[in-house]
Amino acid sequence: MHSEAQTFDRRPAAAAWLKKREKDLEVPGAIERERGSRHTLGMAIARYIEESEKAIGRTKSQVLKSIMADEISLLPCDRVDSPRIVAYLHSLDAKPQTRANYASHLAAVFAVARPAWGYPLDREAMRDATTDGSAPPGHHRQEREARA
């Protein structure tokens, strides 16, 4: 079952919206995609912080909270792609090693979001984003160690 609400000033506008939404949702898998888009990157980060089995350090916590305060955290998980991650990392007024730390800590969230909670964060997007030079050599090794 799927439900959503929208408010309109005029009945014809409401009827047109309803007709379009019904047509959009008839496509196989459309409802599942709609459900997936309800989770934002910020929600994934918050859940990661809340549910981390190992106590995360002060620095990691501060970095993740800083990411949550940025507009990228408002994006639905399924819309967080490598160009957006790269743009976010490059928007940081920081040294390359600091950007790499942000990428590394964010990669830890990407590593668990889909398998643990079903949040549609794409690990490949994170990997692709860190191959453009925003992360130093060895970043992917650190990501693998974070998953262990």
C-alpha positions as CSV (number, residue, x, y, z in Angstrom):
1,M,0.0,0.0,0.0
2,H,1.3,3.4,-0.9
3,S,-0.2,6.8,0.1
4,E,0.8,10.4,-0.2
5,A,-0.9,13.7,0.1
6,Q,-0.7,17.0,-1.8
7,T,-2.7,20.2,-1.4
8,F,-4.0,22.2,-4.4
9,D,-6.0,25.4,-4.8
10,R,-8.1,24.0,-7.6
11,R,-9.8,20.6,-8.2
12,P,-8.5,20.3,-11.9
13,A,-4.9,20.7,-10.7
14,A,-5.5,18.0,-8.1
15,A,-7.0,15.6,-10.6
16,A,-4.2,16.2,-13.1
17,W,-1.6,15.5,-10.3
18,L,-3.4,12.3,-9.2
19,K,-3.6,11.0,-12.8
20,K,0.1,11.6,-13.3
21,R,1.1,10.1,-10.0
22,E,-0.9,7.0,-10.7
23,K,0.7,6.6,-14.1
24,D,4.2,7.1,-12.6
25,L,3.5,4.5,-9.9
26,E,2.3,1.9,-12.3
27,V,5.8,1.3,-13.6
28,P,7.3,-1.9,-12.0
29,G,9.5,-1.0,-9.0
30,A,8.3,2.6,-8.8
31,I,6.8,2.2,-5.3
32,E,10.0,0.6,-4.0
33,R,12.0,3.5,-5.4
34,E,9.6,6.0,-3.8
35,R,10.1,4.3,-0.4
36,G,13.9,4.3,-0.8
37,S,13.9,8.1,-1.5
38,R,12.4,8.8,1.9
39,H,15.8,8.2,3.6
40,T,18.3,11.1,3.4
41,L,22.0,11.0,3.7
42,G,21.6,12.9,7.0
43,M,19.3,10.2,8.3
44,A,21.9,7.5,7.4
45,I,24.7,9.4,9.1
46,A,22.5,9.9,12.3
47,R,21.7,6.2,12.4
48,Y,25.3,5.3,11.9
49,I,26.3,7.5,14.8
50,E,23.5,6.1,17.0
51,E,24.1,2.4,16.2
52,S,27.8,2.2,15.9
53,E,28.9,-1.0,17.7
54,K,32.4,0.4,18.3
55,A,32.5,3.8,19.9
56,I,33.4,6.2,17.2
57,G,36.0,8.7,18.1
58,R,35.6,12.4,18.7
59,T,37.0,13.4,15.3
60,K,34.8,11.0,13.4
61,S,31.8,12.1,15.3
62,Q,32.6,15.8,14.7
63,V,33.2,15.2,11.0
64,L,29.9,13.2,10.5
65,K,28.0,15.9,12.4
66,S,29.5,18.5,10.2
67,I,28.4,16.7,7.1
68,M,24.9,16.4,8.6
69,A,24.9,20.2,9.0
70,D,25.5,20.6,5.2
71,E,22.8,20.7,2.6
72,I,24.2,17.4,1.1
73,S,22.7,15.6,4.1
74,L,19.2,16.6,2.9
75,L,19.5,14.6,-0.3
76,P,17.6,11.4,-0.6
77,C,20.0,8.5,-0.3
78,D,19.3,7.4,-3.9
79,R,20.3,10.8,-5.2
80,V,23.7,10.9,-3.6
81,D,26.0,10.3,-6.5
82,S,29.7,10.7,-7.1
83,P,29.5,14.1,-8.7
84,R,27.6,15.4,-5.6
85,I,30.1,13.8,-3.2
86,V,33.0,15.3,-5.2
87,A,31.4,18.7,-5.2
88,Y,30.8,18.5,-1.5
89,L,34.4,17.4,-0.7
90,H,35.8,20.2,-2.9
91,S,33.5,22.8,-1.3
92,L,35.3,22.2,2.0
93,D,37.7,25.0,2.9
94,A,40.3,22.5,4.0
95,K,43.6,20.8,3.1
96,P,43.5,17.6,1.0
97,Q,44.2,15.4,4.0
98,T,41.2,16.9,5.8
99,R,39.0,16.3,2.7
100,A,40.3,12.7,2.7
101,N,39.3,12.3,6.4
102,Y,35.8,13.5,5.5
103,A,35.7,11.1,2.6
104,S,36.9,8.2,4.8
105,H,34.4,8.8,7.5
106,L,31.6,9.2,5.0
107,A,32.6,6.0,3.3
108,A,32.1,4.1,6.6
109,V,28.4,5.2,6.5
110,F,28.1,4.1,2.8
111,A,29.6,0.7,3.7
112,V,26.8,-0.2,6.1
113,A,23.8,1.8,5.0
114,R,22.5,-0.6,2.3
115,P,23.4,-4.0,3.9
116,A,22.4,-3.1,7.4
117,W,19.4,-0.8,7.0
118,G,18.4,-1.0,3.3
119,Y,19.1,2.7,2.7
120,P,19.9,3.1,-1.0
121,L,23.4,4.6,-0.7
122,D,25.7,3.5,-3.5
123,R,29.1,2.4,-2.3
124,E,30.4,2.6,-5.9
125,A,29.5,6.3,-6.0
126,M,31.6,6.8,-2.9
127,R,34.5,4.9,-4.4
128,D,34.2,6.8,-7.7
129,A,34.2,10.1,-5.8
130,T,37.4,9.3,-4.1
131,T,39.3,8.4,-7.2
132,D,39.3,12.0,-8.5
133,G,42.2,13.0,-6.2
134,S,40.1,14.1,-3.2
135,A,41.4,11.2,-1.2
136,P,45.1,10.2,-0.9
137,P,46.5,6.7,-1.8
138,G,45.5,4.2,0.8
139,H,42.0,5.7,1.3
140,H,40.3,2.5,0.1
141,R,42.5,0.4,2.4
142,Q,41.2,2.6,5.3
143,E,37.6,2.0,4.1
144,R,38.1,-1.7,4.0
145,E,39.5,-1.6,7.6
146,A,36.5,0.4,8.7
147,R,34.2,-2.3,7.5
148,A,36.1,-5.0,9.4
